């Protein structure tokens, strides 16, 4: 599986909780210069990839739908010039309800977009104001219906919980509103205080009251219960889907055998020029799997590319220890599929898998994990809120030996 991510950083306003690379494009011509830079980076990066057949494309941000229809046409031309897009490829665009309408949906559908990720966040107007969103709950519902009428058959709705002064009842109301719309996919994210954001400054001054750990866990537990009862599969820590509608692009990030190329400010890539069989640790050591990422700031990204340089900010070749850490973490994140210890055996040998299995057995007895089958463990509802601690414990007992 090979996917392409395009980062589009422009927004109509900046949300006070957001730490993603984003900006309001007040400078005339900046978005066009950014597209020029994307075109140049695509031309340069095409030599880095052996796979030129795209299974998924994801336009993220920022707010991609601040771009005009003509600019989206240009983006697709850039991609089609250098890649073959499969007929069945999943093509996702993130959208803010305040930046889309029936005309925009028609343009996106004509270009081949078949999945919409709608950043609703809440169906409570007070909460939306506190989050700095530019839309109301009713406007979000109206945009959702416009997307349906415009032929979008795969819609994901993003929601946030553990918001300032949020009650259990308010969160249940938002979940129920989302379920009533019947989207194919729902993503739910607990609010976290990110460094350098206005929310962080308010929090440090004591002006932002967030739910405590107990309420956070209750809200998360309610999320799982409510959505699974409504027929959604809880397939990843934050993601729920109706059968057949898992997010294929995001699944690339959770599978070490998949590759993805990220273009634009702050975009990350993961590539390898040979298929990673992981038949032994020595094979991992010989692999050339590499992660690299671009500079965070939009204007710096543009300037670097315009000056003929690279926008790359750093890169790393993954070590066997990193592969093991990520195999465990990503396996547990995939709530439905779980952590396959047989795969660990294939990748790193039986001794490490045995140590993992013994530790996993103890966590099963404690109620944090459960056996899905003889070789696969997955998180229980009790284990979901403490996944990070479970990962640490599993990795502590399975450290690779030299």
Number of C-alpha atoms within 10 A of each C-alpha: 16 20 28 23 20 23 24 29 24 24 20 18 15 21 18 19 19 19 15 17 19 23 19 14 15 10 7 8 9 15 20 12 15 23 19 18 22 23 19 16 19 21 14 11 12 14 9 12 14 11 17 15 16 22 20 23 24 23 23 19 24 25 25 21 27 21 16 12 17 9 14 17 14 15 18 12 14 18 18 12 10 13 15 13 18 11 9 10 18 21 24 25 21 22 22 23 22 18 17 17 16 14 12 17 23 18 17 22 16 11 16 15 21 19 23 24 22 23 20 27 22 28 23 16 14 12 21 18 13 13 20 13 22 16 16 20 19 12 15 21 17 14 21 24 14 18 24 16 13 18 12 19 13 19 22 26 25 20 22 20 26 24 21 15 12 17 15 15 10 16 23 16 15 20 22 16 16 21 19 10 12 16 19 21 25 27 21 19 15 15 17 15 19 15 12 12 17 17 20 18 16 14 14 11 9 9 12 14 13 17 17 9 11 9 15 19 19 13 22 23 15 16 20 21 14 16 20 15 10 14 13 23 22 23 18 22 20 19 23 25 22 19 11 10 17 20 24 19 22 14 15 19 16 18 15 16 18 17 23 25 23 22 24 30 30 23 22 22 19 24 22 20 14 11 12 17 12 21 15 15 19 12 15 20 16 11 20 18 21 16 18 17 21 22 21 18 16 22 15 14 23 23 16 15 20 16 8 9 11 17 24 20 14 11 14 12 16 17 17 21 18 11 18 20 19 18 21 22 21 19 24 27 23 21 22 17 17 25 25 20 23 17 16 23 18 15 24 23 16 14 13 20 21 16 17 22 20 13 18 24 17 12 19 18 10 12 14 21 24 20 16 15 10 9 15 18 25 25 29 16 18 14 20 21 19 13 19 13 11 22 17 14 15 20 21 14 14 20 14 14 6 3
